[in-house]
Amino acid sequence: FLLPAMATAYLAIDPQNERLNNGCLRLLRGSNELGRIEHWSKGDQQGADLERVELAKERYEEVCAELVPGDCVFFSALTLHAS
């Protein structure tokens, strides 16, 4: 996985947007340029290094993917994302 060429597919089951405040998919546009960021695990939870994520938020625009049921979003597996 030195240079991963992978994608993520995210399928919306419910409507998602900022107005509903229901955990819409949030992405840092262009953050895949950073390459792979180390992740941590605690129990069944995982996440990217929080210090690096905060630095990335200063550089990259955070966008909310406003989706309706059945919408599918494809993005680089290296793109920082959360919900």
GIURQUI-V728451 format. One record per residue. N is the residue number from 1. RES is the residue in three letters. PSI is psi in degrees with one decimal (NA if undefined). Layout:
n:N res:RES psi:PSI
n:N res:RES psi:PSI
This chain:
n:1 res:PHE psi:32.1
n:2 res:LEU psi:-46.1
n:3 res:LEU psi:76.6
n:4 res:PRO psi:133.0
n:5 res:ALA psi:70.7
n:6 res:MET psi:158.1
n:7 res:ALA psi:162.4
n:8 res:THR psi:137.8
n:9 res:ALA psi:124.7
n:10 res:TYR psi:117.7
n:11 res:LEU psi:123.8
n:12 res:ALA psi:127.4
n:13 res:ILE psi:-35.6
n:14 res:ASP psi:161.5
n:15 res:PRO psi:142.6
n:16 res:GLN psi:125.9
n:17 res:ASN psi:168.6
n:18 res:GLU psi:-35.7
n:19 res:ARG psi:-38.7
n:20 res:LEU psi:-19.5
n:21 res:ASN psi:49.6
n:22 res:ASN psi:31.1
n:23 res:GLY psi:42.6
n:24 res:CYS psi:153.6
n:25 res:LEU psi:125.5
n:26 res:ARG psi:133.3
n:27 res:LEU psi:147.6
n:28 res:LEU psi:103.0
n:29 res:ARG psi:121.9
n:30 res:GLY psi:-2.3
n:31 res:SER psi:-13.2
n:32 res:ASN psi:-19.4
n:33 res:GLU psi:-23.5
n:34 res:LEU psi:-17.4
n:35 res:GLY psi:-165.2
n:36 res:ARG psi:132.4
n:37 res:ILE psi:134.9
n:38 res:GLU psi:144.1
n:39 res:HIS psi:157.6
n:40 res:TRP psi:160.0
n:41 res:SER psi:139.1
n:42 res:LYS psi:108.7
n:43 res:GLY psi:-126.7
n:44 res:ASP psi:10.0
n:45 res:GLN psi:146.4
n:46 res:GLN psi:155.4
n:47 res:GLY psi:160.0
n:48 res:ALA psi:156.3
n:49 res:ASP psi:114.5
n:50 res:LEU psi:-35.0
n:51 res:GLU psi:-43.1
n:52 res:ARG psi:-34.8
n:53 res:VAL psi:-43.4
n:54 res:GLU psi:-40.4
n:55 res:LEU psi:-39.2
n:56 res:ALA psi:-36.2
n:57 res:LYS psi:-25.6
n:58 res:GLU psi:-23.8
n:59 res:ARG psi:-34.1
n:60 res:TYR psi:143.4
n:61 res:GLU psi:131.0
n:62 res:GLU psi:127.4
n:63 res:VAL psi:147.7
n:64 res:CYS psi:126.5
n:65 res:ALA psi:104.8
n:66 res:GLU psi:114.9
n:67 res:LEU psi:154.0
n:68 res:VAL psi:158.7
n:69 res:PRO psi:132.3
n:70 res:GLY psi:-17.9
n:71 res:ASP psi:144.8
n:72 res:CYS psi:132.1
n:73 res:VAL psi:131.6
n:74 res:PHE psi:133.3
n:75 res:PHE psi:162.5
n:76 res:SER psi:140.3
n:77 res:ALA psi:-15.1
n:78 res:LEU psi:-7.4
n:79 res:THR psi:127.4
n:80 res:LEU psi:130.3
n:81 res:HIS psi:159.4
n:82 res:ALA psi:175.7
n:83 res:SER psi:NA
